[in-house]
Amino acid sequence: PAAVKAVAAAGHEIVSHSYAMDVMPVMMKEGEERANIKRCTDLLQQCSGLPLKGWLSPRATPSANSSRLLAEAGYAWYGDTLADDLPYVETHGGKQIVAIPLSTEVNDMRSMKDGAPIPSIVSTFEEQLTRVRECGGREAAPVQIDCTVHAHIFGRPHGAYYFEKVVEIACKAPDVWVATRLEIANAALRNHLS
């Protein structure tokens, strides 16, 4: 609880990731999934002192009910969709939720699972930026580059060093918006309503 509270106090978005890595919505009945969402929401809100607005299931494993149940529970976004490259708005019974696609190109799992060299996260991010810029830059439609690291993989000094390099590159680029998923969801909702 103290670690979650410290992360929240530092201004980071607190996101639910289900109760455990083997608690996957796709394997649950609707009532079980609803109870899991409530359990995770209550625990993280109690620890952080903040309302929870985002959800990402382990391994992006939503059920057919997930987005509806999350919208009913007051979530602003979920990150389990693989159906598009950009965020989009879903409506369930008058409640909206933003589906934010999950991509794994710039992800530390490549080092753990595929043996990619740890520094390759930097070159992969730079390649993504180059590709996006070559395809139209600022005049083109927005593009999402999802950079993901896990505490148990790049949460150690060597991996964290290279992830910080990715963050430095992104923050220095005038054409890159570094945002939380909640900020992305809010922008998608504004664009949807305009």
C-alpha positions as CSV (number, residue, x, y, z in Angstrom):
1,P,0.0,0.0,0.0
2,A,2.8,2.5,0.8
3,A,4.3,2.0,-2.7
4,V,1.0,2.6,-4.4
5,K,0.4,5.7,-2.3
6,A,3.9,7.0,-3.2
7,V,3.4,6.4,-6.9
8,A,0.1,8.3,-6.8
9,A,1.6,11.1,-4.7
10,A,4.3,11.5,-7.4
11,G,1.6,12.3,-9.9
12,H,1.5,9.0,-11.8
13,E,-1.7,7.4,-13.1
14,I,-2.8,4.4,-11.1
15,V,-4.2,1.7,-13.4
16,S,-5.8,-1.6,-12.5
17,H,-4.3,-4.7,-14.1
18,S,-6.7,-7.3,-12.6
19,Y,-6.1,-9.0,-9.2
20,A,-3.3,-11.2,-10.5
21,M,-1.7,-12.2,-13.8
22,D,-3.7,-15.4,-13.9
23,V,-7.0,-13.6,-13.2
24,M,-8.0,-13.0,-16.8
25,P,-11.4,-11.5,-17.7
26,V,-11.7,-13.7,-20.8
27,M,-11.9,-16.8,-18.5
28,M,-14.6,-15.4,-16.2
29,K,-18.3,-15.4,-16.1
30,E,-19.9,-12.0,-16.0
31,G,-20.5,-12.0,-12.3
32,E,-17.0,-13.1,-11.5
33,E,-15.6,-10.4,-13.8
34,R,-17.8,-7.7,-12.2
35,A,-16.6,-8.8,-8.7
36,N,-12.9,-8.7,-9.9
37,I,-13.3,-5.2,-11.2
38,K,-14.9,-4.0,-8.0
39,R,-12.3,-5.8,-5.8
40,C,-9.4,-4.3,-7.8
41,T,-11.0,-0.8,-8.0
42,D,-11.7,-0.7,-4.2
43,L,-8.2,-1.9,-3.2
44,L,-6.3,0.5,-5.5
45,Q,-8.5,3.5,-4.6
46,Q,-8.1,2.8,-0.9
47,C,-4.3,2.5,-1.3
48,S,-3.8,5.5,-3.7
49,G,-6.5,7.8,-2.4
50,L,-7.4,8.5,-6.1
51,P,-10.3,7.3,-8.3
52,L,-9.4,4.6,-10.7
53,K,-10.0,5.5,-14.4
54,G,-8.0,3.0,-16.3
55,W,-7.8,-0.8,-16.8
56,L,-5.5,-3.0,-18.7
57,S,-6.1,-6.8,-18.3
58,P,-3.2,-9.2,-18.0
59,R,-1.9,-10.0,-21.6
60,A,-4.8,-7.9,-23.0
61,T,-7.4,-10.6,-22.3
62,P,-10.8,-8.9,-22.1
63,S,-14.1,-10.8,-22.2
64,A,-16.9,-9.8,-24.5
65,N,-18.3,-8.0,-21.4
66,S,-15.2,-6.1,-20.2
67,S,-15.7,-2.7,-21.8
68,R,-19.3,-2.6,-20.8
69,L,-18.6,-3.7,-17.2
70,L,-15.7,-1.2,-16.9
71,A,-17.9,1.7,-18.3
72,E,-20.6,0.7,-15.7
73,A,-17.9,0.8,-13.0
74,G,-17.0,4.4,-14.0
75,Y,-13.7,3.7,-15.9
76,A,-12.7,6.3,-18.5
77,W,-10.6,3.9,-20.6
78,Y,-9.4,0.3,-21.0
79,G,-6.3,-0.8,-22.9
80,D,-7.2,-4.3,-24.0
81,T,-8.2,-3.7,-27.6
82,L,-6.2,-4.9,-30.5
83,A,-8.9,-3.8,-33.0
84,D,-7.4,-0.5,-34.2
85,D,-4.2,1.6,-34.1
86,L,-5.8,4.6,-32.4
87,P,-8.1,5.1,-29.5
88,Y,-11.8,5.1,-30.1
89,V,-14.9,5.7,-28.0
90,E,-17.4,3.0,-27.2
91,T,-20.9,3.6,-25.7
92,H,-22.6,1.1,-23.4
93,G,-26.1,2.1,-22.0
94,G,-25.3,5.8,-22.3
95,K,-21.9,5.5,-20.6
96,Q,-18.7,6.1,-22.7
97,I,-15.4,4.4,-22.4
98,V,-12.3,4.9,-24.5
99,A,-10.6,1.8,-26.0
100,I,-6.9,2.4,-26.1
101,P,-5.1,-0.1,-28.3
102,L,-2.2,-2.1,-26.9
103,S,0.9,-2.4,-29.0
104,T,4.1,-4.2,-28.1
105,E,6.7,-2.8,-30.5
106,V,8.4,-0.7,-27.8
107,N,8.1,-3.1,-24.9
108,D,10.6,-4.6,-22.5
109,M,9.0,-8.0,-22.9
110,R,11.0,-8.4,-26.1
111,S,14.1,-8.6,-24.0
112,M,12.7,-11.1,-21.6
113,K,10.9,-13.4,-24.1
114,D,12.8,-12.9,-27.3
115,G,16.3,-12.1,-26.0
116,A,16.4,-8.7,-27.6
117,P,19.4,-6.7,-26.2
118,I,18.3,-4.3,-23.5
119,P,19.5,-1.2,-25.4
120,S,17.3,-2.2,-28.3
121,I,14.3,-0.5,-26.7
122,V,15.9,2.8,-27.6
123,S,16.6,2.0,-31.2
124,T,13.1,0.5,-31.6
125,F,11.6,3.7,-30.3
126,E,13.8,5.8,-32.6
127,E,12.8,3.6,-35.6
128,Q,9.1,4.1,-34.7
129,L,9.6,7.9,-34.6
130,T,11.4,7.8,-38.0
131,R,8.7,5.7,-39.6
132,V,5.9,8.0,-38.3
133,R,7.7,11.1,-39.5
134,E,8.4,9.6,-42.9
135,C,4.7,8.8,-43.3
136,G,3.6,12.4,-42.9
137,G,4.7,13.9,-39.7
138,R,2.6,16.6,-38.1
139,E,0.3,16.9,-41.1
140,A,-0.8,13.2,-40.9
141,A,-3.3,11.8,-38.5
142,P,-2.1,11.2,-35.0
143,V,-0.1,8.0,-34.3
144,Q,0.2,6.2,-31.0
145,I,3.5,4.7,-29.9
146,D,3.0,2.7,-26.7
147,C,6.1,2.4,-24.6
148,T,5.8,-0.3,-21.9
149,V,8.1,-1.4,-19.2
150,H,7.4,-3.7,-16.3
151,A,8.8,-3.5,-12.8
152,H,10.1,-7.0,-12.9
153,I,11.9,-6.6,-16.3
154,F,13.2,-3.0,-16.8
155,G,12.5,-1.9,-13.3
156,R,16.1,-2.7,-12.4
157,P,18.9,-0.2,-12.9
158,H,20.2,-1.4,-16.3
159,G,16.8,-1.6,-18.0
160,A,15.6,1.6,-16.3
161,Y,18.6,3.4,-17.7
162,Y,17.6,2.6,-21.3
163,F,13.9,3.3,-20.7
164,E,14.9,6.8,-19.3
165,K,16.7,7.3,-22.7
166,V,13.4,6.6,-24.5
167,V,11.7,9.2,-22.2
168,E,14.4,11.8,-22.8
169,I,14.1,11.4,-26.6
170,A,10.3,11.7,-26.4
171,C,10.4,14.7,-24.2
172,K,12.9,16.6,-26.4
173,A,10.9,15.9,-29.6
174,P,8.6,18.9,-30.5
175,D,6.2,16.6,-32.4
176,V,5.7,14.0,-29.6
177,W,3.1,14.3,-26.9
178,V,4.1,12.3,-23.8
179,A,0.8,11.5,-22.1
180,T,-0.8,9.2,-19.6
181,R,-3.5,6.9,-21.0
182,L,-6.1,9.0,-19.1
183,E,-4.9,12.1,-20.9
184,I,-5.2,10.2,-24.2
185,A,-8.7,9.1,-23.2
186,N,-9.8,12.6,-22.4
187,A,-8.4,13.9,-25.7
188,A,-10.3,11.1,-27.6
189,L,-13.5,12.0,-25.8
190,R,-13.1,15.7,-26.7
191,N,-12.4,14.8,-30.3
192,H,-15.4,12.5,-30.3
193,L,-17.7,15.2,-29.0
194,S,-16.5,17.9,-31.4
